[in-house]
Amino acid sequence: MRRLRWIYMVNGLLFFVLLLVFLRIFLFTPVIVKGDSMDSTLVNGQQILTVSHTKIKRFDIITFLAPDEENTNYIKRVIGLPGDEIEYKNDILYINKKAYAEPYLDENKNKYAASLPLTNDFTLTELYGLNKVPEGMYFVLGDNRPVSKDSRYAEVGFIDEKAILGDARFGFFPLNRIGEIK
């Protein structure tokens, strides 16, 4: 009887460990934010969970393989989906010629308002000679635009959907940042 209970307990523990390993490998990935490019949405040292294998939507925050640095991942906000026309004019985002509000930038706009625009004017044509984000690619920007190395720069460029590691969903450390990421 004791032996049978012991076998059930070991099997239950083994199942639990295998389930955690499966979830870690195929679904959830913990990430530590490095740098200031996503301030004030995410801060340096913040720990978050990303979800793999999700449909990426506009304004999602994603982690991806850095195209310009080996063994490095970046975290940025998706602005342009495949087929989108992207333009910034007078610190206003236009996607497919429609203006979009970016409330997640309000704190940074107030911080930089006196000295410079948060986001300098650009079009995809000026940056890449293209009208639209290519198929299978995404255009990303950091929320702290003056310090972010993102799709505005040729060394980063458009992000291939195959390079996307996860969609940031939940912050769990520090304690004052626990909650859903928006």
C-alpha positions, 0 to 999 in steps of 0.5 A, spaced: 500 500 500 505 504 501 509 503 495 503 504 491 502 511 494 509 512 493 509 511 486 502 515 485 506 521 488 512 520 484 508 520 477 504 526 479 510 530 481 513 527 474 507 529 470 507 536 474 515 537 472 514 535 465 507 540 464 512 546 467 517 544 462 512 544 456 509 550 458 516 554 459 518 551 452 512 552 448 508 557 451 511 562 456 517 565 457 520 569 462 524 575 460 528 581 463 527 588 460 534 590 458 535 598 457 530 604 457 527 603 450 520 602 452 520 607 458 515 608 461 511 602 459 517 597 461 523 599 465 530 596 465 530 590 470 523 589 469 521 581 469 515 579 464 512 573 461 511 573 454 506 568 450 509 564 444 505 562 438 500 568 438 497 572 433 501 578 433 496 585 433 498 592 432 500 595 438 502 588 441 509 589 445 514 583 442 520 580 444 524 578 438 531 576 435 536 582 434 537 583 427 544 587 429 547 583 435 548 576 436 545 572 442 541 579 443 533 580 444 529 586 443 523 588 446 519 593 442 511 595 440 508 593 433 506 599 430 506 596 422 503 590 420 504 587 413 501 591 408 501 597 412 503 604 410 506 608 416 508 615 417 509 620 423 508 627 422 508 632 427 508 627 432 502 623 430 502 616 428 498 615 421 497 608 419 494 607 412 493 615 412 489 614 418 491 618 425 492 613 431 492 615 438 498 612 442 496 613 450 502 609 452 506 615 450 503 620 454 508 620 459 514 621 455 511 626 450 510 630 457 517 629 459 520 631 452 515 636 450 519 642 451 525 640 448 523 636 442 518 631 439 518 624 441 518 621 434 521 625 429 517 625 422 518 619 417 515 615 412 517 608 410 518 611 403 524 616 406 526 610 410 526 604 406 524 606 399 517 602 400 510 604 401 508 598 405 511 594 410 513 587 406 509 581 407 511 577 413 514 583 416 513 588 422 515 595 423 516 596 431 518 602 435 520 603 442 516 607 447 522 611 449 523 614 442 529 618 443 533 613 445 530 607 442 534 603 436 528 600 432 525 599 425 527 606 424 534 604 423 537 600 417 541 596 422 534 593 425 529 594 419 523 590 419 522 584 423 521 578 420 515 574 423 520 568 424 524 572 429 519 574 433 519 570 440 513 572 444 508 577 445 509 580 452 503 579 456 504 580 464 509 583 468 511 580 475 517 583 478 518 588 481 512 588 485 509 595 484 509 593 476 505 586 477 499 586 472 497 586 465 502 589 460 498 594 455 
